[in-house]
Amino acid sequence: MKHSNISIFIPHVGCPHLCSFCDQRTISGAERPPTGDEVREICRSAAEQVTPKDSEIAFFGGSFTAIPRDYMITLLEAAWEFVGSGKFSGVRISTRPDYIDSEVLSLLKKYGVTAIELGAQSMDDDVLDANERGHNAADVTRACELIRSNGFELGLQMMTGLYKSSVQSDSETAQKLIALRPDTVRIYPVVVLKGTRLAQLFNSGEYELPPFDEMVKLCGTLIRRFEDEHIRVIKCGLHASEFVKRDMVAGYYHPAFRELCESAVYREVIMKKIAESNIPHGALTVTVGEKYVSRAVGHKRANPEYFRDEGFDIRIKGSSDIPMFDCRIGDFSHR
């Protein structure tokens, strides 16, 4: 059965802050907020292409609970018509941690919202302040506790490479998010867009970004840490978009960014197993989990090419008994 979020993008409307990195029109590709009737048409059309009961209606792209209340209810009422027996399984929204309280959670529950994603971005108050988020780490913790206590699925979003952040602060943010026990996480390495404060800081030389490969390594490490804690990473990197390509000034955009990150993790795993096996060079079979073969091979066969340069001719295959980010090394002749 095909599962897919039916994404409905709400541009920057009602949000009281313009964060240093924010340009929701570019990120979402949306020119204007949808009407209730447009939401109905999107849901009606989507129901013909997916299995509705295994999919959610998702309001993304803005701070959903910060938009004008009447408009928010109009959107929820439109979506609610398509939630229920034999229809979509529920509604997912994304919002800010400082726009969550018991009253709004009761309203969301009334209209079939089942999952709430919070844009935490960082758990370092200095980073939040430098990027003009308008909330602090304590607001994230408080909102998570409310969401959990009201029975919603909890998702958290973090950004890496922000102004004034570092590998250490991003790693500490991930650990603090793990402690909040979300069901899902999205990792967004920063992309600097035209017209934002980050672009001004970057162009002036005040904001310098770490090398691309360093960010790939960091995000790969974070994916592994979340997955090891049984927290599902549902996104890593901005989705492929002509708008992002057009307006990007700097940052970590790649249409296969997550594949690059997971490939980097597998490269380290394979290197470690080769070292432990004390194999100097030659042809090897590397066995990974069946679902993870393409990740171990990497974007454009990056890992076999890398190991060939190191003197190893590796062949990667799958097995049902090997977990994610693990592998077995064997002689190629016994493949």
N, C-alpha and C positions, 0 to 999 in steps of 0.2 A: 504494500500500500504506500502511496506517495504522501509524504508529510511535507508541508511547507507553510511557513508563515505568510499570510496575505498582508504584505506590508503597505501601510497607508501613511504617507509622510506628511507631517505637520510642520511647516516652516516656522521660523523664529517668530512666534506670535504670543504675546502675553508674558514671555519670560522677562523678569526685571533686570537681568544682567546680560552683558555682552562680554563673554569670556575672551581671553587673549587669542584663542585659537578658533573662535566660532565664526562660521559662515554657513549657516544651515541651508541657504539656497544652493550653494555649490555642493555641499555634502549630500543633500537629498535629491537635488535636481528639481525640486518643487518650486514653482513660481509663486503660487498662492495657496492658502489653506483650502482644503476640499470642503464642499457643502455636504449636508446630510444626504441629499439625493445622490451625490457623486460617490459617497461611501457605500450606499446601497448598490449602486451599479457595479462598483469594484467587487463587492462581495458576491453579487449575483453572477458576474462573469467568472470569478475565481472558482466558484462552486462547480462549474462545468469542467474545470481542468484538473482539480485535485480531489482527493477523498476528504470531504469537509470534516467529518467527525474525527479525522486524524490531523487536523490543521487548526491553527489559531488565526484570528484577526489581530494584527499588530499595528498599533499607532506608534510610529517612530519619528525621529527627526526633530523633536522639540521637547519642551518640558510640559507634558500633557496636563498635569494637575495645576500648572501655573497659567494656563490659558483662561480667558473669561469663562466663568462658570456656565452661563447659558449656552455658549458655543460647545463647551465640553459635553454637556448633557445632550445636545443635538447630535454630536458624533456618537456618543454611547448608545443613544436610542436607535440610531440607524444600524449600528453593529449588532445590537441586542436582538434585532429581528432575525438574525442569521445564526444565533447561538441557541442550542438546545438539542432535543432528540433528533438524531439523524443529520444535524447541521454542524457548524463549526464547534470545536470543543471548548472554546473560550476566547477571551480577549486578553492581549498582552499590551502593556503600555511602557513607555520609558519616561522618566521624569527626574526632577532634582530632589535631593534628600531633604532640603529645607522647605519643600512644599508637600510634605506628607504629615497628616495628622489623623486622628481617629475619625473625625467627621468625613473627610474625603475618602478614607478607606471604606467606610460604610456605604458611601455613594458608589464607589467603584464595584464593590461586591454586588450591590443591587442590580447592576447592569452587566453582570457576567464576566467581570475582569477576574482572571485567575492568576496572572503573573505580572509582577512589577519589576522593572529594571531601573536601578538607580545609577545615575552618572556620578560615581564617586570621584573618578579621575585620579585622585591621589589621597593618601592618608597622612600627608605631610602638610601641616598648616602653613608653613612658609611657602611651599610650592602653590598651594591653593590661593594664598593671598597674592603672590606674584603674578598669577594668571587670572586674577580678578574673578574668582569663582563665586564669591559672595556667601560662602558657607565654610564651615570647618569640618575637621574629621569627626568631631563629636556629633555633628548633625547626621553624618552617615551612620554612625553606630545607633543613634536614637531611632532613625527611620527604619533601619533594618530590624530592630527589635519590635517596632510597631507592625511592620509588614508580616514578620514571622508570627507574632501573637494573634494576628487576624486571619491566619490560614492561607496567605498568598504564597505562591512560588516566588522566590527571591532571586533576582539576577543583579549582578554588579558589573559596572563598566569601569575600566581603568585606562589611563593614558600613560605611555612611556615616552621619555625624552622631552618632557615639557620644560619650559623656561625655569631655571633655578633647580631643576631636578638632577638626579645622578643615577648611575646604576645602583648604588647603595640605597638611595631613597625609594627608587622604583621597586627594588627587591623587598624593602621593608613594607611598602604599601601592599604588595602581594601577600606577604605574611599576615598583615592585619586583616586583609580581606578574607583570607582563609579562615581566620579565627571567627569571622562573622558567619561562617557556614552557609554561603549562598548555594543555590542549586546550580546556577550557571554563571559564567563570567565571559565578558568580551574584553579583549585587549586591543587597544588602538594606539599603535606607535604614532607619534605626532606627524601630521602633515601640515606644513605652513602654507596658508592660502593667501592670495592677494587680498588686500584691503583689511587684513586683521592686524592687531597689535603685534602678534608674533612676527608678521612680515616686516613691520617697521623695525622691530628689535633685531631681526636677522639681517636686514639690509644695512643697518647701522653698524653691525659687527658686535653688538652687545650680546647677542644670543648665538651661540655656536652649537651645532648639533654633533653628537658623536658619529663616527663612521657608520655607514650602512651595515657592514658586516658585524660590527659590535652590537647594533640594535637587533639584528637577526639572532645573534647568539643569546642576548638577554631574553628576547621574547620566547625563543625556544626553551630556555631554562624555565621561564614562568609557566609556559604551557605544561611542561613536565611536572612542575610542582603542584599545579592545580589538579591535574589528572591523577597524580599519585594520592591526592587527598579526596578523590572521587567527586571532584567538582568539574562539571563538564564545561569545556571552553567551546563556546558556540561560534566565536568569531575571533580572528586575529588579523588585523589590518582592515583598512577601509575597502568596501566593495568596489569592484571595477566600475569606473565611471568616466565618461567623456568630460564631465564638468570638473572633476578633480584634476584630470590630466591638463585641462585648459588653464585652471587657476592656481595650480601648484607652484609655489616658489621654491620650496625645499622640503626635506623630510623623507619619510619612509613609506613611499607608495610603490606597490608592485602588485600586479593582478594575481600573482601566486605567492603572496607574502607568507601566508601560513605554511605553505608547502616548503618554502625556503627555510623557515624556522624549524620545522619538524625534521627536515632533511639534515640540518646542522646537528640536531640532537642525535639522530641515528649515526651520523658520521663519528661523533665522539664515542658513542656506545660501541660501534664496530672497532674503532681504534683501540679502545680499552680492552676489548675481548682479544684482539690480535696480540696486544702486548702481554696480556695474561697467559696466552697460549705459547708465547715465546716463538712465534713464527717469523722467520727473517724476511721471506718474500715468497711469491709463487701464486698458484691458482687456488682459490678458496670458494667454498659455498657458504653463504651467509643466510641463515634461516631466521625469518621474523614472523610475526603474527600475520595470518592470511589477509586481514583487513588493512595491514600497514605496509604492504610490499611497495606500493607506489611512493609512500613517504620515505621509505628507506632508500629507494632508488634515487629520489630527488628530482627536482625540476631539471628537465633536459638531461637526465641521467647524470646529474652532477656527482653523485657519490662513486659510482663505478669509474668515472673519469678521474676523480681525485685519487682513488686508490691505485689506479693504473700508473699515475705519475709517481706513486710511492713504491711501485714494484709489485703490486698485487693485482691479479686478475680475478675480481670477485663476481660471483653469480648470486643474485638475491632471489630467494624463493620463499613461499609462505607455508606456515603450519598452524594448525588450530590450537596448539597447546602453548603458544608463546605470547605473553602479554605485551602491551604497547611499550615501546622504548626498551626492548630487550632483544637479544638475538643469540643464536648458536653459531659457532664457527666450526666448519668441517672441511676435510680434504675434498677438493673439487672432484676427484676421481670416484668419490663415494656419494655423489649427489643423487 
